[in-house]
């Protein structure tokens, strides 16, 4: 899709790829993919199956997504880096695989400021969805997994593939220290399924503590 400027010179729309890091998300990945595939601003949809032991890869493949499988599990940072390396798209839209309430309008709202050149990265912040996730993102919006970013910025972030759950902190630290333009986007009525709900109370709590530890490691001096 192209736009025409006043001099009738064609301006090519940047190519956009949606990348979904996924670990054991067979129950939610399908609904996320259907939303992304309906969004006209997205040219390519990639699911990075990060060592899943369930049917995440099969569900994604059956819905027409391009699937990249990583074994063993590399963590979210490694999955995001692998997804970025698998495409030549100019703009990358990262979306978590366990979202609830995502729509095509939310995807467009995340992408439009970057496609238009108004900013270099957007960060999606939950608003009006489930209380626990909305409150958490009000406190720590930089931990959001919903972002659109220019690929050259992502490629410049050091040690991204080793950051695991600390990947969002690594990205936020990098853009802050390099004066990269960032815009927050409110994602009305969006939330996600919490770890304790997906994995059970004790396993979910253990994985949540592991997540916080990985985040703290990235927050410290590198």
N, C-alpha and C positions, 0 to 999 in steps of 0.2 A: 504494500500500500504506500503510495507516494502522495506528497503534498506539493502544490505549486506556489512559488513565491511570485512577487509582483513582476519580476522579469521573465516569467514563464520558464525558469530553470527548475528542473525536477529536483526535489530534495528527498532522498531515500530515507524511509523510516528505519531507525536502528533495528537490528534483529534482536528479538527477546527470547530467552529461554527460561522456563520455569524449572527449578531444581528442587526436588523433594527428598531430603535425607530421611530414610525410613528404617526403623529397627522394630520388627514384630508389630506391624501396624495393619494387619490384614483386615481388621474390622472397620477402619476409618479411611484407608488409602483410596478406596473406590470413590467415595463421595468427594474427596478433595480433587481427584483427577478429573471427574466430570465437570467440576466448576472451572478448573484451569483450561480444559479443552474447549469450553464454551466461550472463553475470553478471547475476543478477536485481536487483542493487542499482543497475545502470546503466539510465537511461531513454532516453538518446540517444547515438549514436556519430557523431562528426564527424572526418573525415580532412581535414587541410589540406594539399593538394598544392602544395608550395612550389616551383613552377617546374620540376617534373620533366620530363625528356626521355624517360622510359621509360613503361611502362604502369601506373604507380602509380594514377593516377586511374581508369582503366578497371577494374582489378582491384577497387579499393575500391567503386566504383559497382555492379559486378556482384554484390557480396556484400551489397548493401543499405545501405551506409553513406552518410551525407550527405557529399558531397564539395565542398569549397571550393577552387578553384584560384587561385593567386596567380602573376602574371607581371608583372615578372621576379621572380626569387627574392628573398625578403625576409629570409632567415635565420630561425633557430629562434625568436628573440624575436618577430619579426613574425608568424610563423605561429601561435604560441601566442596572441598578442593577437587575431589575426583569428578564431581558433577560439572564443575567449571572447566576442567581440562577436557571434558568430553564434548564440548561445544565451542563453536566460533562466535557465538552470539555476543553482541556489543553490550547488552544489558542482561543481568541475571536477576531473576526473581526467586528468592528463597522462601519456601512455605513449609511449615511443619506438617507432618503427616497425620497428626491427631487433632486437627482443628474441628470445631463445631460452629456452624453458622457462617462459614465463608461463602461469599457470593462473587460473581463476576465483577460487580461494582467495586468490591474491596480490592480485587486484583488491579483493576484499572486505576483506582485511587493511589495505589502504591507505585504503579508504573508511570503514570502521566507526568509527574514532576521531573523524573529522570529522562524520559523520552523527549520531553520538550526542552531539556537543557537547563531548567530552572534550578535544579539541584543535582548533586552527584550520587546521593543515597537517600532513600526514605526508610523510616523505621515505623512499623505498624504497632500501634498500642491498643489493646483491648479496651472497649468502653461499653458498658451497659449489658455485658454478657453475664456469666456466672460471677458472683461476688468474690470468691477466693482468687480467681485468675485476674479479674479487673483490679483488685486491690494490689496484688503482687506487681502488676505492671505499672501501676501508678507510683509505686515505691522504687522500682528498678526498671524503667522503660528500656534501658540499654541492653537488657537480657532478652528482648523480643527476638523470636526467630523469623519474623515476617519482615523481609527487607527486599528492596530493589536497589541494585548497585551497579555501577559501571565496571565492566570486567577488569579493566586495567588497574583499578583501585584494589580489587580483591587480589589480583595477582601480585601486587606489591606488598602485601601483608606478610611479614616474616613468620615462619614456623606455624602457619595456619593449620597445616595438616596434623600437627601434634597437639593442638589445643583442646581436642575432645569437646566436653561440654562448656569449656571456657571460650569457645569460638566467638560468641557474641561480644564478650568482653574484649577479646583480642581485636576484633573489628572496630569497636567503639574507641579503644585506646589509640589505634592507628589513625582513624579519621580525625580525632581530636588533636593529636600531635602534628598532623600535617595540614591543618586548616581546610579540611575537605567539607564541602557544603552538605548539610544534613537537614532533612525536613521530617517532622513527625506526622504520621497519618493516623487519625482515629479510625479504628475498625469496630464500628458499632455492632453490638450483639454477637461478637465473636468471642469464643473461649476455646479451651482445649480440654481433653480428657486427662485428668491428673494421674500421675504414676500409681498412686495408691489404688485408684479405681481399675486401672488396666492390669496391674500385677498382683494385687492383693495388698493388704495393709502393711505387713512387715517387709516383704520384698520391695514394695514401692517406696517405703520409708528408707530402706537401705540404699536404694538407687538414688533417691533424692539427696541423701547425705553425700553419696559419691559425687553427684553432680555439683553440689556446693563446694566440695573439696577441689574439684577440677577448676571451678570458677575462681576460687581463692588463689590457686597456683598461678593462674594467668594474671590476676590482679596484682600480684607481687612483682618485684623487679625481674626482668627477663635478661 
